[in-house]
Amino acid sequence: MDDEDRVFKALADPTRRFLLDRLFERDGRTLSELESELEMTRFGVMKHLRVLEDAGLVVTRRQGREKLHFLNPVPIRQIHNRWIDKYTERQVSALLELKDELEELA
C-alpha cells in the first residue's frame, strides 16, 4: 500500500475524520483529551490514531509522561493537489475564457 492509499484509507472513516477535526481546532492533544470526546474505548481511539499516524496525518511528540498528537496537513494537501486541482483546472480555465469573451462583447 502506498502513501496515497494510506491517506485515503485513513480519511474514509468518520471517527478518524472527527479526530483530525479536533486536532485542527487545537493541536497537541493527549490521548485522554481525544478519547473524552468519543464514545469508544481508549484502545479503539488508539487504533484510529495509529492509522492516522501510519498515513502521516498525525505526528506525535512526547512531553514528559504524555504523548501529544498534532495534525500534519501536508498529506491532505498532496491529495488535493494530485486529485482535485487537476480535475478542476479545465473548468476554471473554461470559465475564465468565457468571462474574457463576454467582457469583449460588452
N, CA and C of each residue as an Amber inpcrd file, in Angstrom:
protein
   318
   0.8550000  -1.1760000   0.0000000   0.0000000   0.0000000   0.0000000
   0.9040000   1.2440000   0.0000000   0.6410000   2.1710000  -0.9330000
   1.4700000   3.3690000  -0.9800000   0.9000000   4.4660000  -0.0740000
   1.6130000   5.5810000   0.0120000   1.2390000   6.6650000   0.9250000
  -0.1410000   7.2320000   0.6240000  -0.4570000   7.4170000  -0.6660000
  -1.7740000   7.9440000  -1.0290000  -2.8860000   7.0170000  -0.5640000
  -2.6810000   5.7200000  -0.7480000  -3.6880000   4.7450000  -0.3130000
  -3.9030000   4.8150000   1.1940000  -2.8300000   4.9890000   1.9400000
  -2.9470000   5.1050000   3.4030000  -3.7560000   6.3410000   3.7980000
  -3.5290000   7.4540000   3.0850000  -4.2670000   8.6840000   3.3820000
  -5.7460000   8.4860000   3.0690000  -6.0570000   7.9350000   1.9000000
  -7.4560000   7.7000000   1.5510000  -8.1260000   6.7480000   2.5380000
  -7.4100000   5.7000000   2.9360000  -7.9590000   4.7520000   3.9140000
  -8.2320000   5.4520000   5.2410000  -7.2950000   6.2860000   5.6640000
  -7.4620000   6.9950000   6.9340000  -8.6430000   7.9580000   6.8740000
  -8.7990000   8.6610000   5.7650000  -9.8730000   9.6380000   5.6270000
 -11.2380000   8.9910000   5.4040000 -11.2620000   7.7220000   5.0590000
 -12.5260000   7.0360000   4.7620000 -13.3840000   6.8100000   6.0050000
 -12.7800000   6.8670000   7.1790000 -13.5140000   6.5600000   8.4060000
 -13.9740000   7.8400000   9.1110000 -15.2670000   7.9330000   9.4730000
 -15.7630000   9.1500000  10.1220000 -15.1240000   9.4310000  11.4830000
 -14.7590000   8.4150000  12.2230000 -14.1120000   8.6320000  13.5210000
 -12.7510000   9.2740000  13.3260000 -12.0100000   8.8200000  12.3310000
 -10.6960000   9.3980000  12.0790000 -10.8180000  10.8320000  11.5740000
 -11.8300000  11.1060000  10.7590000 -12.0540000  12.4900000  10.3220000
 -12.4070000  13.3670000  11.5180000 -13.1850000  12.8290000  12.4520000
 -13.5280000  13.5590000  13.6760000 -12.2640000  13.8980000  14.4640000
 -11.3730000  12.9240000  14.6070000 -10.1210000  13.1600000  15.3350000
  -9.2850000  14.2380000  14.6450000  -9.2260000  14.2090000  13.3240000
  -8.4940000  15.2370000  12.5890000  -9.1200000  16.6140000  12.8030000
 -10.4470000  16.6620000  12.8190000 -11.1330000  17.9400000  13.0730000
 -10.7950000  18.4760000  14.4610000 -10.7500000  17.5910000  15.4520000
 -10.4100000  18.0380000  16.8010000  -8.9870000  18.5820000  16.8410000
  -8.0660000  17.9140000  16.1570000  -6.6840000  18.3830000  16.1370000
  -6.5550000  19.6710000  15.3340000  -7.3880000  19.8460000  14.3320000
  -7.3900000  21.1070000  13.5800000  -7.8230000  22.2570000  14.4870000
  -8.8240000  21.9880000  15.3400000  -9.3060000  23.0180000  16.2710000
  -8.2400000  23.4010000  17.2870000  -7.5430000  22.3890000  17.7930000
  -6.4820000  22.6430000  18.7730000  -5.4820000  21.4990000  18.7090000
  -4.3010000  21.8160000  18.2600000  -3.2350000  20.8270000  18.1290000
  -2.6350000  20.4790000  19.4840000  -1.9250000  19.3730000  19.5300000
  -1.1940000  18.9920000  20.7280000  -2.0560000  18.3720000  21.8080000
  -3.0470000  17.5980000  21.4090000  -3.9400000  16.9580000  22.3880000
  -3.3850000  15.5980000  22.8140000  -3.7100000  15.2440000  24.0380000
  -3.3260000  13.9270000  24.5520000  -4.3870000  12.9080000  24.1510000
  -4.0430000  11.6470000  24.3070000  -4.9990000  10.5690000  24.0430000
  -6.2200000  10.7290000  24.9350000  -6.0170000  11.0730000  26.1860000
  -7.1410000  11.2380000  27.1130000  -8.0910000  12.3310000  26.6440000
  -7.5460000  13.4380000  26.1580000  -8.3920000  14.5270000  25.6550000
  -9.2010000  14.0740000  24.4510000  -8.5540000  13.3890000  23.5320000
  -9.2500000  12.9270000  22.3280000 -10.2800000  11.8570000  22.6660000
  -9.9230000  10.9790000  23.5760000 -10.8180000   9.8930000  23.9860000
 -12.0760000  10.4340000  24.6530000 -11.9500000  11.5210000  25.3970000
 -13.0850000  12.0560000  26.1400000 -14.1960000  12.5630000  25.2160000
 -13.8750000  12.8400000  23.9550000 -14.8590000  13.3490000  23.0190000
 -15.5180000  12.2610000  22.1820000 -15.1520000  11.0140000  22.4330000
 -15.6970000   9.8880000  21.6650000 -16.3170000   8.8520000  22.5950000
 -17.3420000   8.2210000  22.1200000 -17.9460000   7.1150000  22.8740000
 -17.3140000   5.8250000  22.3770000 -16.0850000   5.6180000  22.8050000
 -15.3280000   4.4600000  22.3680000 -14.2390000   4.2120000  23.3950000
 -13.7480000   3.0030000  23.4200000 -12.7050000   2.6690000  24.3880000
 -11.3970000   3.3740000  24.0410000 -10.5640000   3.4810000  25.0320000
  -9.2270000   4.0690000  24.8470000  -8.4630000   3.3060000  23.7680000
  -8.5840000   1.9870000  23.8210000  -7.8970000   1.1400000  22.8420000
  -8.4140000   1.4220000  21.4260000  -9.7060000   1.6380000  21.2800000
 -10.2900000   1.9530000  19.9740000  -9.7510000   3.2560000  19.4190000
  -9.6560000   4.2760000  20.2760000  -9.1140000   5.5700000  19.8470000
  -7.6480000   5.4100000  19.4600000  -6.9120000   4.6150000  20.2280000
  -5.5010000   4.3750000  19.9220000  -5.3460000   3.7240000  18.5420000
  -6.2250000   2.8010000  18.2090000  -6.1650000   2.1430000  16.8980000
  -6.4030000   3.1530000  15.7770000  -7.3720000   4.0410000  15.9650000
  -7.6460000   5.0580000  14.9470000  -6.4660000   6.0170000  14.8070000
  -5.8820000   6.4020000  15.9270000  -4.7250000   7.2940000  15.8790000
  -3.5380000   6.6290000  15.1850000  -3.3860000   5.3350000  15.3760000
  -2.2940000   4.5940000  14.7270000  -2.4620000   4.6410000  13.2010000
  -3.6960000   4.4670000  12.7090000  -3.9540000   4.5400000  11.2600000
  -3.6170000   5.9440000  10.7480000  -4.0050000   6.9610000  11.5110000
  -3.7030000   8.3400000  11.1220000  -2.1940000   8.6000000  11.1180000
  -1.4960000   8.0430000  12.0900000  -0.0360000   8.1870000  12.1400000
   0.6170000   7.4670000  10.9640000   0.1480000   6.2640000  10.6710000
   0.7080000   5.4970000   9.5510000   0.5200000   6.2190000   8.2200000
  -0.5610000   6.9920000   8.1190000  -0.8200000   7.7640000   6.9020000
  -0.0730000   9.0920000   6.9050000   0.5840000   9.4250000   8.0120000
   1.3170000  10.6770000   8.1110000   0.4370000  11.8740000   8.4120000
  -0.8350000  11.6290000   8.7460000  -1.7660000  12.7190000   9.0250000
  -1.6550000  13.2330000  10.4530000  -1.0960000  12.4210000  11.3270000
  -0.8910000  12.8030000  12.7250000   0.5500000  12.4820000  13.0860000
   1.1860000  13.4230000  13.7420000   2.5300000  13.1960000  14.2780000
   2.4540000  13.3770000  15.7840000   3.3530000  12.7070000  16.4840000
   3.3170000  12.7560000  17.9490000   4.6460000  13.2520000  18.4910000
   4.5510000  13.7510000  19.7130000   5.7420000  14.2000000  20.4390000
   5.5210000  13.8890000  21.9060000   6.5250000  13.3290000  22.5120000
   6.4520000  13.0540000  23.9510000   6.7930000  14.3090000  24.7250000
   6.0020000  14.5490000  25.7460000   6.2630000  15.6610000  26.6590000
   6.0900000  15.0920000  28.0600000   7.2060000  14.7670000  28.6570000
   7.1520000  14.1030000  29.9560000   6.5190000  12.7340000  29.8010000
   5.4750000  12.4950000  30.5730000   4.7870000  11.1990000  30.5160000
   3.6840000  11.1800000  29.4630000   3.3970000  12.3340000  28.8770000
   2.3000000  12.4280000  27.9220000   2.8020000  12.3530000  26.4880000
   1.9440000  11.8550000  25.6290000   2.2090000  11.8190000  24.2000000
   1.2100000  12.7730000  23.5540000   1.7220000  13.8150000  22.9150000
   0.8670000  14.8160000  22.2900000   0.6960000  14.5010000  20.8070000
  -0.5150000  14.7150000  20.3060000  -0.8470000  14.4330000  18.9170000
  -1.0600000  15.7410000  18.1690000  -0.4500000  15.8290000  16.9770000
  -0.5210000  17.0340000  16.1680000  -0.9740000  16.6780000  14.7570000
  -1.7710000  17.5470000  14.1830000  -2.2260000  17.3840000  12.8070000
  -1.0860000  17.7240000  11.8500000  -0.9100000  16.8830000  10.8450000
   0.0280000  17.1660000   9.7650000  -0.8050000  17.2940000   8.4820000
  -1.0810000  18.5130000   8.0210000  -1.9570000  18.7020000   6.8650000
  -1.2900000  18.4410000   5.5200000   0.0000000  18.1900000   5.4900000
   0.7190000  18.0330000   4.2250000   0.1500000  16.8980000   3.3590000
  -0.0910000  15.6960000   3.8950000  -0.6390000  14.6370000   3.0370000
  -2.0050000  14.9880000   2.4370000  -2.8280000  15.7230000   3.1860000
  -4.1320000  16.1200000   2.6540000  -3.9230000  17.0980000   1.5070000
  -2.9880000  18.0100000   1.6600000  -2.6940000  18.9650000   0.5940000
  -2.1640000  18.2550000  -0.6480000  -1.3400000  17.2460000  -0.4510000
  -0.8150000  16.4920000  -1.5850000  -1.9430000  15.7790000  -2.3320000
  -2.8860000  15.2250000  -1.5880000  -4.0540000  14.5850000  -2.2150000
  -4.8500000  15.6350000  -2.9840000  -5.0380000  16.7890000  -2.3760000
  -5.7670000  17.8660000  -3.0380000  -5.0800000  18.2550000  -4.3440000
  -3.7810000  18.4700000  -4.2790000  -3.0480000  18.8650000  -5.4780000
  -3.1130000  17.8020000  -6.5660000  -3.0200000  16.5540000  -6.1760000
  -2.9930000  15.4530000  -7.1510000  -4.3760000  15.1280000  -7.7030000
  -5.3900000  15.1200000  -6.8470000  -6.6900000  14.5930000  -7.2650000
  -7.7770000  15.6350000  -7.4580000  -7.6090000  16.8150000  -6.9280000
  -8.6770000  17.8110000  -7.0670000  -8.2590000  18.9020000  -8.0330000
  -7.0830000  19.4790000  -7.8210000  -6.6320000  20.5710000  -8.6850000
  -6.6410000  20.1890000 -10.1600000  -6.1330000  19.0070000 -10.4710000
  -6.0120000  18.6590000 -11.8860000  -7.3740000  18.4740000 -12.5480000
  -8.3850000  18.0950000 -11.7840000  -9.7140000  17.9070000 -12.3620000
 -10.5210000  19.1940000 -12.4210000 -10.1470000  20.1850000 -11.6460000
 -10.8900000  21.4480000 -11.6770000 -10.2230000  22.4800000 -12.5770000
  -8.9760000  22.2660000 -12.9540000  -8.2420000  23.2380000 -13.7650000
  -8.9560000  23.5310000 -15.0800000  -9.4370000  22.5050000 -15.7530000
 -10.0880000  22.6930000 -17.0480000 -11.3450000  23.5530000 -16.9150000
 -12.1480000  23.2890000 -15.8730000 -13.3750000  24.0600000 -15.6770000
 -13.0630000  25.5220000 -15.3570000 -12.0810000  25.7440000 -14.5230000
 -11.7100000  27.1060000 -14.1560000 -11.1910000  27.8500000 -15.3830000
 -10.3740000  27.1940000 -16.1740000  -9.8610000  27.8280000 -17.3900000
 -10.9980000  28.1580000 -18.3450000 -11.9460000  27.2540000 -18.4910000
 -13.0910000  27.4940000 -19.3810000 -13.9190000  28.6810000 -18.8860000
 -14.1210000  28.7830000 -17.5850000 -14.8820000  29.9110000 -17.0430000
 -14.1530000  31.2400000 -17.2570000 -12.8390000  31.2360000 -17.1020000
 -12.0600000  32.4560000 -17.3320000 -12.1200000  32.8690000 -18.8020000
 -12.0440000  31.8900000 -19.7140000 -12.1510000  32.1950000 -21.1440000
 -13.5300000  32.7630000 -21.4690000 -14.5830000  32.1600000 -20.8810000
 -15.9410000  32.6560000 -21.1000000 -16.0750000  34.0850000 -20.5820000
 -15.5390000  34.3430000 -19.4170000 -15.5710000  35.6940000 -18.8320000
 -14.8990000  36.6990000 -19.7660000 -13.7060000  36.3370000 -20.2850000
 -12.9830000  37.2320000 -21.1970000 -13.7790000  37.4870000 -22.4650000
 -14.3850000  36.4380000 -23.0240000 -15.1870000  36.5940000 -24.2440000
 -16.4040000  37.4780000 -24.0000000 -17.0720000  37.3020000 -22.8700000
 -18.2480000  38.1070000 -22.5570000 -17.8570000  39.5650000 -22.3280000
 -16.7250000  39.7800000 -21.7200000 -16.2660000  41.1540000 -21.4910000
 -15.9080000  41.8340000 -22.8080000 -15.3800000  41.0770000 -23.7830000
 -15.0550000  41.6350000 -25.0900000 -16.3250000  42.0370000 -25.8380000
 -17.4100000  41.2810000 -25.6430000 -18.6680000  41.5620000 -26.3100000
 -19.3700000  42.7810000 -25.7080000 -19.0970000  43.0550000 -24.4600000
 -19.7930000  44.1540000 -23.7620000 -19.3100000  45.5090000 -24.1660000
